[in-house]
Amino acid sequence: MIVVKDKNLSDIGILENAYGVRVKRLTNELWTATFSLPKTDPKNSLCDHLNYIEITSSSGRYYGLYRIMPTETIKSANDDSITYSCEHVFATLLDDVIDGYYQFSGYSTRQVLQGILDL
């Protein structure tokens, strides 16, 4: 099951017609995922760039939260599908743009990381 979340991590839909779901989880590397939707599926509009998806297998195994990467989305000409590429949310820690100045003093590591992710 793939749940789509907006930039505030609020659920905005479930992609029932997603197929070809692949999750690549390598040690010491950024995890990635791909999935495809038919071009005619109205839920393609939910797969906006930098929205998030949460992947859970049909058996209930949780694969994590991923961010849709717009530059790697493939709209095939000969096939009636759109393939979305995603990277694990840990990649948001690699983003180099945070507007303003922020200082976290007296907080736990967990609170600081959550604060950065909230930005």
GUZA-112155 format. One record per atom (N, C-alpha, C): residue number from 1; residue in one letter; atom name; z, x, y. Coordinates in steps of 0.1 Angstrom, whole numbers, m for minus. Layout:
{resi=NUM, resn=a, name=CA, c3=Z, c1=X, c2=Y}
...
//
This chain:
{resi=1, resn=m, name=N, c3=0, c1=8, c2=m12}
{resi=1, resn=m, name=CA, c3=0, c1=0, c2=0}
{resi=1, resn=m, name=C, c3=0, c1=9, c2=12}
{resi=2, resn=i, name=N, c3=m8, c1=5, c2=22}
{resi=2, resn=i, name=CA, c3=m9, c1=13, c2=35}
{resi=2, resn=i, name=C, c3=m4, c1=3, c2=46}
{resi=3, resn=v, name=N, c3=6, c1=7, c2=53}
{resi=3, resn=v, name=CA, c3=11, c1=m1, c2=64}
{resi=3, resn=v, name=C, c3=7, c1=7, c2=77}
{resi=4, resn=v, name=N, c3=1, c1=0, c2=86}
{resi=4, resn=v, name=CA, c3=m3, c1=6, c2=99}
{resi=4, resn=v, name=C, c3=8, c1=4, c2=109}
{resi=5, resn=k, name=N, c3=11, c1=14, c2=117}
{resi=5, resn=k, name=CA, c3=21, c1=14, c2=127}
{resi=5, resn=k, name=C, c3=15, c1=18, c2=140}
{resi=6, resn=d, name=N, c3=20, c1=12, c2=151}
{resi=6, resn=d, name=CA, c3=14, c1=17, c2=164}
{resi=6, resn=d, name=C, c3=22, c1=29, c2=169}
{resi=7, resn=k, name=N, c3=19, c1=34, c2=181}
{resi=7, resn=k, name=CA, c3=25, c1=46, c2=186}
{resi=7, resn=k, name=C, c3=40, c1=46, c2=187}
{resi=8, resn=n, name=N, c3=46, c1=33, c2=187}
{resi=8, resn=n, name=CA, c3=60, c1=32, c2=188}
{resi=8, resn=n, name=C, c3=66, c1=30, c2=174}
{resi=9, resn=l, name=N, c3=58, c1=31, c2=164}
{resi=9, resn=l, name=CA, c3=62, c1=30, c2=150}
{resi=9, resn=l, name=C, c3=66, c1=16, c2=146}
{resi=10, resn=s, name=N, c3=60, c1=6, c2=153}
{resi=10, resn=s, name=CA, c3=62, c1=m8, c2=150}
{resi=10, resn=s, name=C, c3=51, c1=m12, c2=140}
{resi=11, resn=d, name=N, c3=54, c1=m19, c2=129}
{resi=11, resn=d, name=CA, c3=44, c1=m24, c2=120}
{resi=11, resn=d, name=C, c3=34, c1=m33, c2=127}
{resi=12, resn=i, name=N, c3=21, c1=m30, c2=125}
{resi=12, resn=i, name=CA, c3=11, c1=m39, c2=131}
{resi=12, resn=i, name=C, c3=1, c1=m45, c2=120}
{resi=13, resn=g, name=N, c3=2, c1=m40, c2=108}
{resi=13, resn=g, name=CA, c3=m6, c1=m46, c2=98}
{resi=13, resn=g, name=C, c3=m6, c1=m39, c2=84}
{resi=14, resn=i, name=N, c3=m11, c1=m45, c2=74}
{resi=14, resn=i, name=CA, c3=m12, c1=m39, c2=61}
{resi=14, resn=i, name=C, c3=m27, c1=m39, c2=57}
{resi=15, resn=l, name=N, c3=m31, c1=m27, c2=53}
{resi=15, resn=l, name=CA, c3=m46, c1=m25, c2=49}
{resi=15, resn=l, name=C, c3=m48, c1=m29, c2=34}
{resi=16, resn=e, name=N, c3=m50, c1=m42, c2=32}
{resi=16, resn=e, name=CA, c3=m51, c1=m46, c2=18}
{resi=16, resn=e, name=C, c3=m64, c1=m41, c2=11}
{resi=17, resn=n, name=N, c3=m75, c1=m39, c2=20}
{resi=17, resn=n, name=CA, c3=m88, c1=m35, c2=14}
{resi=17, resn=n, name=C, c3=m90, c1=m20, c2=14}
{resi=18, resn=a, name=N, c3=m80, c1=m12, c2=17}
{resi=18, resn=a, name=CA, c3=m81, c1=3, c2=16}
{resi=18, resn=a, name=C, c3=m83, c1=7, c2=2}
{resi=19, resn=y, name=N, c3=m92, c1=17, c2=1}
{resi=19, resn=y, name=CA, c3=m95, c1=23, c2=m12}
{resi=19, resn=y, name=C, c3=m97, c1=38, c2=m11}
{resi=20, resn=g, name=N, c3=m98, c1=45, c2=m22}
{resi=20, resn=g, name=CA, c3=m100, c1=59, c2=m22}
{resi=20, resn=g, name=C, c3=m89, c1=67, c2=m15}
{resi=21, resn=v, name=N, c3=m76, c1=62, c2=m16}
{resi=21, resn=v, name=CA, c3=m65, c1=68, c2=m9}
{resi=21, resn=v, name=C, c3=m62, c1=81, c2=m17}
{resi=22, resn=r, name=N, c3=m61, c1=92, c2=m9}
{resi=22, resn=r, name=CA, c3=m58, c1=105, c2=m14}
{resi=22, resn=r, name=C, c3=m48, c1=111, c2=m5}
{resi=23, resn=v, name=N, c3=m37, c1=117, c2=m12}
{resi=23, resn=v, name=CA, c3=m27, c1=124, c2=m4}
{resi=23, resn=v, name=C, c3=m27, c1=138, c2=m10}
{resi=24, resn=k, name=N, c3=m28, c1=148, c2=m1}
{resi=24, resn=k, name=CA, c3=m28, c1=162, c2=m4}
{resi=24, resn=k, name=C, c3=m15, c1=168, c2=1}
{resi=25, resn=r, name=N, c3=m6, c1=171, c2=m9}
{resi=25, resn=r, name=CA, c3=7, c1=177, c2=m5}
{resi=25, resn=r, name=C, c3=9, c1=191, c2=m11}
{resi=26, resn=l, name=N, c3=7, c1=201, c2=m3}
{resi=26, resn=l, name=CA, c3=8, c1=215, c2=m7}
{resi=26, resn=l, name=C, c3=21, c1=221, c2=m1}
{resi=27, resn=t, name=N, c3=27, c1=229, c2=m9}
{resi=27, resn=t, name=CA, c3=39, c1=237, c2=m4}
{resi=27, resn=t, name=C, c3=35, c1=246, c2=8}
{resi=28, resn=n, name=N, c3=44, c1=245, c2=18}
{resi=28, resn=n, name=CA, c3=42, c1=254, c2=30}
{resi=28, resn=n, name=C, c3=29, c1=251, c2=37}
{resi=29, resn=e, name=N, c3=23, c1=239, c2=36}
{resi=29, resn=e, name=CA, c3=12, c1=235, c2=44}
{resi=29, resn=e, name=C, c3=14, c1=221, c2=49}
{resi=30, resn=l, name=N, c3=6, c1=218, c2=59}
{resi=30, resn=l, name=CA, c3=7, c1=204, c2=65}
{resi=30, resn=l, name=C, c3=0, c1=195, c2=55}
{resi=31, resn=w, name=N, c3=8, c1=184, c2=51}
{resi=31, resn=w, name=CA, c3=2, c1=174, c2=42}
{resi=31, resn=w, name=C, c3=m8, c1=166, c2=49}
{resi=32, resn=t, name=N, c3=m18, c1=162, c2=42}
{resi=32, resn=t, name=CA, c3=m29, c1=154, c2=47}
{resi=32, resn=t, name=C, c3=m32, c1=142, c2=38}
{resi=33, resn=a, name=N, c3=m39, c1=132, c2=43}
{resi=33, resn=a, name=CA, c3=m42, c1=120, c2=36}
{resi=33, resn=a, name=C, c3=m55, c1=115, c2=41}
{resi=34, resn=t, name=N, c3=m63, c1=108, c2=32}
{resi=34, resn=t, name=CA, c3=m75, c1=101, c2=35}
{resi=34, resn=t, name=C, c3=m75, c1=87, c2=29}
{resi=35, resn=f, name=N, c3=m82, c1=78, c2=35}
{resi=35, resn=f, name=CA, c3=m85, c1=65, c2=29}
{resi=35, resn=f, name=C, c3=m97, c1=59, c2=35}
{resi=36, resn=s, name=N, c3=m103, c1=50, c2=28}
{resi=36, resn=s, name=CA, c3=m115, c1=43, c2=33}
{resi=36, resn=s, name=C, c3=m113, c1=28, c2=34}
{resi=37, resn=l, name=N, c3=m120, c1=23, c2=44}
{resi=37, resn=l, name=CA, c3=m121, c1=8, c2=46}
{resi=37, resn=l, name=C, c3=m135, c1=4, c2=47}
{resi=38, resn=p, name=N, c3=m139, c1=m8, c2=42}
{resi=38, resn=p, name=CA, c3=m152, c1=m13, c2=45}
{resi=38, resn=p, name=C, c3=m155, c1=m15, c2=60}
{resi=39, resn=k, name=N, c3=m167, c1=m12, c2=65}
{resi=39, resn=k, name=CA, c3=m170, c1=m13, c2=79}
{resi=39, resn=k, name=C, c3=m168, c1=m27, c2=84}
{resi=40, resn=t, name=N, c3=m169, c1=m37, c2=75}
{resi=40, resn=t, name=CA, c3=m168, c1=m51, c2=80}
{resi=40, resn=t, name=C, c3=m153, c1=m56, c2=80}
{resi=41, resn=d, name=N, c3=m144, c1=m47, c2=75}
{resi=41, resn=d, name=CA, c3=m130, c1=m52, c2=75}
{resi=41, resn=d, name=C, c3=m125, c1=m53, c2=89}
{resi=42, resn=p, name=N, c3=m119, c1=m64, c2=93}
{resi=42, resn=p, name=CA, c3=m114, c1=m66, c2=107}
{resi=42, resn=p, name=C, c3=m102, c1=m57, c2=110}
{resi=43, resn=k, name=N, c3=m96, c1=m52, c2=100}
{resi=43, resn=k, name=CA, c3=m84, c1=m43, c2=102}
{resi=43, resn=k, name=C, c3=m88, c1=m29, c2=106}
{resi=44, resn=n, name=N, c3=m101, c1=m26, c2=107}
{resi=44, resn=n, name=CA, c3=m105, c1=m13, c2=112}
{resi=44, resn=n, name=C, c3=m100, c1=m11, c2=127}
{resi=45, resn=s, name=N, c3=m98, c1=m22, c2=134}
{resi=45, resn=s, name=CA, c3=m94, c1=m22, c2=147}
{resi=45, resn=s, name=C, c3=m79, c1=m17, c2=148}
{resi=46, resn=l, name=N, c3=m72, c1=m18, c2=137}
{resi=46, resn=l, name=CA, c3=m58, c1=m14, c2=137}
{resi=46, resn=l, name=C, c3=m57, c1=2, c2=136}
{resi=47, resn=c, name=N, c3=m68, c1=7, c2=131}
{resi=47, resn=c, name=CA, c3=m68, c1=22, c2=128}
{resi=47, resn=c, name=C, c3=m72, c1=30, c2=140}
{resi=48, resn=d, name=N, c3=m65, c1=27, c2=151}
{resi=48, resn=d, name=CA, c3=m68, c1=34, c2=164}
{resi=48, resn=d, name=C, c3=m64, c1=48, c2=162}
{resi=49, resn=h, name=N, c3=m70, c1=57, c2=171}
{resi=49, resn=h, name=CA, c3=m66, c1=71, c2=170}
{resi=49, resn=h, name=C, c3=m52, c1=73, c2=173}
{resi=50, resn=l, name=N, c3=m45, c1=81, c2=166}
{resi=50, resn=l, name=CA, c3=m31, c1=85, c2=167}
{resi=50, resn=l, name=C, c3=m22, c1=74, c2=164}
{resi=51, resn=n, name=N, c3=m26, c1=63, c2=158}
{resi=51, resn=n, name=CA, c3=m17, c1=53, c2=152}
{resi=51, resn=n, name=C, c3=m12, c1=60, c2=139}
{resi=52, resn=y, name=N, c3=m2, c1=54, c2=133}
{resi=52, resn=y, name=CA, c3=4, c1=59, c2=121}
{resi=52, resn=y, name=C, c3=2, c1=50, c2=109}
{resi=53, resn=i, name=N, c3=2, c1=56, c2=98}
{resi=53, resn=i, name=CA, c3=1, c1=49, c2=85}
{resi=53, resn=i, name=C, c3=12, c1=54, c2=76}
{resi=54, resn=e, name=N, c3=18, c1=44, c2=69}
{resi=54, resn=e, name=CA, c3=28, c1=47, c2=59}
{resi=54, resn=e, name=C, c3=22, c1=44, c2=45}
{resi=55, resn=i, name=N, c3=23, c1=54, c2=36}
{resi=55, resn=i, name=CA, c3=16, c1=52, c2=23}
{resi=55, resn=i, name=C, c3=27, c1=51, c2=12}
{resi=56, resn=t, name=N, c3=26, c1=40, c2=4}
{resi=56, resn=t, name=CA, c3=34, c1=38, c2=m7}
{resi=56, resn=t, name=C, c3=25, c1=35, c2=m19}
{resi=57, resn=s, name=N, c3=27, c1=41, c2=m30}
{resi=57, resn=s, name=CA, c3=18, c1=37, c2=m42}
{resi=57, resn=s, name=C, c3=22, c1=24, c2=m48}
{resi=58, resn=s, name=N, c3=13, c1=18, c2=m56}
{resi=58, resn=s, name=CA, c3=16, c1=5, c2=m62}
{resi=58, resn=s, name=C, c3=28, c1=6, c2=m71}
{resi=59, resn=s, name=N, c3=32, c1=17, c2=m76}
{resi=59, resn=s, name=CA, c3=44, c1=19, c2=m84}
{resi=59, resn=s, name=C, c3=56, c1=21, c2=m76}
{resi=60, resn=g, name=N, c3=55, c1=21, c2=m62}
{resi=60, resn=g, name=CA, c3=66, c1=22, c2=m54}
{resi=60, resn=g, name=C, c3=70, c1=36, c2=m49}
{resi=61, resn=r, name=N, c3=62, c1=46, c2=m53}
{resi=61, resn=r, name=CA, c3=64, c1=60, c2=m48}
{resi=61, resn=r, name=C, c3=60, c1=61, c2=m34}
{resi=62, resn=y, name=N, c3=69, c1=66, c2=m26}
{resi=62, resn=y, name=CA, c3=67, c1=68, c2=m11}
{resi=62, resn=y, name=C, c3=61, c1=82, c2=m8}
{resi=63, resn=y, name=N, c3=49, c1=81, c2=m2}
{resi=63, resn=y, name=CA, c3=42, c1=94, c2=2}
{resi=63, resn=y, name=C, c3=44, c1=98, c2=16}
{resi=64, resn=g, name=N, c3=50, c1=90, c2=24}
{resi=64, resn=g, name=CA, c3=53, c1=95, c2=38}
{resi=64, resn=g, name=C, c3=45, c1=88, c2=49}
{resi=65, resn=l, name=N, c3=47, c1=93, c2=61}
{resi=65, resn=l, name=CA, c3=42, c1=87, c2=73}
{resi=65, resn=l, name=C, c3=31, c1=97, c2=78}
{resi=66, resn=y, name=N, c3=19, c1=92, c2=81}
{resi=66, resn=y, name=CA, c3=8, c1=101, c2=86}
{resi=66, resn=y, name=C, c3=2, c1=96, c2=99}
{resi=67, resn=r, name=N, c3=m4, c1=104, c2=106}
{resi=67, resn=r, name=CA, c3=m10, c1=101, c2=119}
{resi=67, resn=r, name=C, c3=m25, c1=101, c2=117}
{resi=68, resn=i, name=N, c3=m32, c1=91, c2=121}
{resi=68, resn=i, name=CA, c3=m47, c1=90, c2=120}
{resi=68, resn=i, name=C, c3=m53, c1=100, c2=130}
{resi=69, resn=m, name=N, c3=m62, c1=108, c2=126}
{resi=69, resn=m, name=CA, c3=m68, c1=118, c2=134}
{resi=69, resn=m, name=C, c3=m83, c1=113, c2=137}
{resi=70, resn=p, name=N, c3=m85, c1=110, c2=150}
{resi=70, resn=p, name=CA, c3=m98, c1=104, c2=154}
{resi=70, resn=p, name=C, c3=m110, c1=114, c2=152}
{resi=71, resn=t, name=N, c3=m108, c1=127, c2=154}
{resi=71, resn=t, name=CA, c3=m119, c1=136, c2=153}
{resi=71, resn=t, name=C, c3=m124, c1=138, c2=139}
{resi=72, resn=e, name=N, c3=m116, c1=134, c2=129}
{resi=72, resn=e, name=CA, c3=m120, c1=136, c2=116}
{resi=72, resn=e, name=C, c3=m123, c1=123, c2=108}
{resi=73, resn=t, name=N, c3=m124, c1=112, c2=116}
{resi=73, resn=t, name=CA, c3=m129, c1=100, c2=110}
{resi=73, resn=t, name=C, c3=m144, c1=100, c2=108}
{resi=74, resn=i, name=N, c3=m148, c1=95, c2=96}
{resi=74, resn=i, name=CA, c3=m162, c1=96, c2=92}
{resi=74, resn=i, name=C, c3=m167, c1=82, c2=90}
{resi=75, resn=k, name=N, c3=m178, c1=78, c2=98}
{resi=75, resn=k, name=CA, c3=m184, c1=66, c2=96}
{resi=75, resn=k, name=C, c3=m198, c1=69, c2=89}
{resi=76, resn=s, name=N, c3=m199, c1=66, c2=77}
{resi=76, resn=s, name=CA, c3=m210, c1=69, c2=69}
{resi=76, resn=s, name=C, c3=m222, c1=60, c2=72}
{resi=77, resn=a, name=N, c3=m234, c1=66, c2=73}
{resi=77, resn=a, name=CA, c3=m246, c1=58, c2=77}
{resi=77, resn=a, name=C, c3=m251, c1=51, c2=65}
{resi=78, resn=n, name=N, c3=m251, c1=57, c2=53}
{resi=78, resn=n, name=CA, c3=m257, c1=51, c2=41}
{resi=78, resn=n, name=C, c3=m247, c1=43, c2=33}
{resi=79, resn=d, name=N, c3=m234, c1=44, c2=36}
{resi=79, resn=d, name=CA, c3=m224, c1=37, c2=29}
{resi=79, resn=d, name=C, c3=m218, c1=27, c2=39}
{resi=80, resn=d, name=N, c3=m213, c1=16, c2=35}
{resi=80, resn=d, name=CA, c3=m207, c1=6, c2=44}
{resi=80, resn=d, name=C, c3=m192, c1=8, c2=45}
{resi=81, resn=s, name=N, c3=m188, c1=21, c2=47}
{resi=81, resn=s, name=CA, c3=m174, c1=23, c2=48}
{resi=81, resn=s, name=C, c3=m171, c1=33, c2=60}
{resi=82, resn=i, name=N, c3=m158, c1=33, c2=63}
{resi=82, resn=i, name=CA, c3=m152, c1=43, c2=73}
{resi=82, resn=i, name=C, c3=m141, c1=50, c2=66}
{resi=83, resn=t, name=N, c3=m142, c1=63, c2=66}
{resi=83, resn=t, name=CA, c3=m131, c1=71, c2=59}
{resi=83, resn=t, name=C, c3=m123, c1=78, c2=70}
{resi=84, resn=y, name=N, c3=m110, c1=75, c2=70}
{resi=84, resn=y, name=CA, c3=m100, c1=80, c2=79}
{resi=84, resn=y, name=C, c3=m93, c1=92, c2=74}
{resi=85, resn=s, name=N, c3=m91, c1=102, c2=82}
{resi=85, resn=s, name=CA, c3=m84, c1=114, c2=78}
{resi=85, resn=s, name=C, c3=m71, c1=114, c2=86}
{resi=86, resn=c, name=N, c3=m60, c1=118, c2=80}
{resi=86, resn=c, name=CA, c3=m47, c1=117, c2=86}
{resi=86, resn=c, name=C, c3=m39, c1=130, c2=83}
{resi=87, resn=e, name=N, c3=m30, c1=133, c2=92}
{resi=87, resn=e, name=CA, c3=m21, c1=144, c2=89}
{resi=87, resn=e, name=C, c3=m7, c1=139, c2=90}
{resi=88, resn=h, name=N, c3=2, c1=146, c2=83}
{resi=88, resn=h, name=CA, c3=16, c1=142, c2=82}
{resi=88, resn=h, name=C, c3=22, c1=142, c2=96}
{resi=89, resn=v, name=N, c3=32, c1=134, c2=98}
{resi=89, resn=v, name=CA, c3=39, c1=133, c2=111}
{resi=89, resn=v, name=C, c3=45, c1=146, c2=116}
{resi=90, resn=f, name=N, c3=48, c1=155, c2=106}
{resi=90, resn=f, name=CA, c3=54, c1=168, c2=110}
{resi=90, resn=f, name=C, c3=44, c1=175, c2=120}
{resi=91, resn=a, name=N, c3=32, c1=172, c2=120}
{resi=91, resn=a, name=CA, c3=22, c1=178, c2=129}
{resi=91, resn=a, name=C, c3=25, c1=175, c2=143}
{resi=92, resn=t, name=N, c3=32, c1=164, c2=146}
{resi=92, resn=t, name=CA, c3=35, c1=160, c2=159}
{resi=92, resn=t, name=C, c3=44, c1=171, c2=166}
{resi=93, resn=l, name=N, c3=51, c1=178, c2=157}
{resi=93, resn=l, name=CA, c3=60, c1=189, c2=163}
{resi=93, resn=l, name=C, c3=51, c1=201, c2=168}
{resi=94, resn=l, name=N, c3=38, c1=201, c2=163}
{resi=94, resn=l, name=CA, c3=29, c1=212, c2=168}
{resi=94, resn=l, name=C, c3=22, c1=208, c2=181}
{resi=95, resn=d, name=N, c3=23, c1=195, c2=185}
{resi=95, resn=d, name=CA, c3=16, c1=191, c2=197}
{resi=95, resn=d, name=C, c3=22, c1=200, c2=208}
{resi=96, resn=d, name=N, c3=13, c1=204, c2=217}
{resi=96, resn=d, name=CA, c3=17, c1=213, c2=228}
{resi=96, resn=d, name=C, c3=19, c1=207, c2=241}
{resi=97, resn=v, name=N, c3=18, c1=194, c2=242}
{resi=97, resn=v, name=CA, c3=19, c1=187, c2=255}
{resi=97, resn=v, name=C, c3=30, c1=177, c2=255}
{resi=98, resn=i, name=N, c3=40, c1=180, c2=263}
{resi=98, resn=i, name=CA, c3=51, c1=171, c2=266}
{resi=98, resn=i, name=C, c3=53, c1=171, c2=281}
{resi=99, resn=d, name=N, c3=50, c1=160, c2=288}
{resi=99, resn=d, name=CA, c3=51, c1=159, c2=302}
{resi=99, resn=d, name=C, c3=66, c1=161, c2=307}
{resi=100, resn=g, name=N, c3=68, c1=169, c2=317}
{resi=100, resn=g, name=CA, c3=81, c1=170, c2=323}
{resi=100, resn=g, name=C, c3=89, c1=181, c2=316}
{resi=101, resn=y, name=N, c3=102, c1=181, c2=320}
{resi=101, resn=y, name=CA, c3=111, c1=192, c2=315}
{resi=101, resn=y, name=C, c3=122, c1=184, c2=308}
{resi=102, resn=y, name=N, c3=125, c1=189, c2=296}
{resi=102, resn=y, name=CA, c3=136, c1=183, c2=288}
{resi=102, resn=y, name=C, c3=145, c1=193, c2=283}
{resi=103, resn=q, name=N, c3=158, c1=191, c2=284}
{resi=103, resn=q, name=CA, c3=168, c1=200, c2=279}
{resi=103, resn=q, name=C, c3=178, c1=192, c2=270}
{resi=104, resn=f, name=N, c3=180, c1=197, c2=258}
{resi=104, resn=f, name=CA, c3=189, c1=191, c2=249}
{resi=104, resn=f, name=C, c3=201, c1=200, c2=247}
{resi=105, resn=s, name=N, c3=212, c1=196, c2=252}
{resi=105, resn=s, name=CA, c3=224, c1=204, c2=251}
{resi=105, resn=s, name=C, c3=235, c1=196, c2=244}
{resi=106, resn=g, name=N, c3=242, c1=202, c2=234}
{resi=106, resn=g, name=CA, c3=253, c1=195, c2=228}
{resi=106, resn=g, name=C, c3=249, c1=185, c2=217}
{resi=107, resn=y, name=N, c3=236, c1=185, c2=213}
{resi=107, resn=y, name=CA, c3=231, c1=176, c2=203}
{resi=107, resn=y, name=C, c3=229, c1=183, c2=190}
{resi=108, resn=s, name=N, c3=229, c1=175, c2=179}
{resi=108, resn=s, name=CA, c3=226, c1=181, c2=166}
{resi=108, resn=s, name=C, c3=211, c1=183, c2=165}
{resi=109, resn=t, name=N, c3=207, c1=191, c2=155}
{resi=109, resn=t, name=CA, c3=193, c1=194, c2=153}
{resi=109, resn=t, name=C, c3=185, c1=181, c2=150}
{resi=110, resn=r, name=N, c3=191, c1=172, c2=143}
{resi=110, resn=r, name=CA, c3=185, c1=159, c2=140}
{resi=110, resn=r, name=C, c3=183, c1=151, c2=152}
{resi=111, resn=q, name=N, c3=193, c1=151, c2=161}
{resi=111, resn=q, name=CA, c3=191, c1=143, c2=174}
{resi=111, resn=q, name=C, c3=181, c1=150, c2=183}
{resi=112, resn=v, name=N, c3=180, c1=163, c2=183}
{resi=112, resn=v, name=CA, c3=170, c1=169, c2=191}
{resi=112, resn=v, name=C, c3=156, c1=167, c2=186}
{resi=113, resn=l, name=N, c3=154, c1=168, c2=173}
{resi=113, resn=l, name=CA, c3=141, c1=165, c2=167}
{resi=113, resn=l, name=C, c3=137, c1=150, c2=169}
{resi=114, resn=q, name=N, c3=146, c1=141, c2=168}
{resi=114, resn=q, name=CA, c3=143, c1=127, c2=171}
{resi=114, resn=q, name=C, c3=140, c1=125, c2=185}
{resi=115, resn=g, name=N, c3=147, c1=132, c2=194}
{resi=115, resn=g, name=CA, c3=144, c1=131, c2=208}
{resi=115, resn=g, name=C, c3=130, c1=136, c2=212}
{resi=116, resn=i, name=N, c3=126, c1=147, c2=205}
{resi=116, resn=i, name=CA, c3=112, c1=152, c2=207}
{resi=116, resn=i, name=C, c3=102, c1=143, c2=202}
{resi=117, resn=l, name=N, c3=104, c1=137, c2=190}
{resi=117, resn=l, name=CA, c3=95, c1=128, c2=184}
{resi=117, resn=l, name=C, c3=94, c1=115, c2=192}
{resi=118, resn=d, name=N, c3=105, c1=111, c2=199}
{resi=118, resn=d, name=CA, c3=104, c1=99, c2=207}
{resi=118, resn=d, name=C, c3=96, c1=101, c2=220}
{resi=119, resn=l, name=N, c3=94, c1=114, c2=224}
{resi=119, resn=l, name=CA, c3=86, c1=117, c2=235}
{resi=119, resn=l, name=C, c3=71, c1=114, c2=232}
//
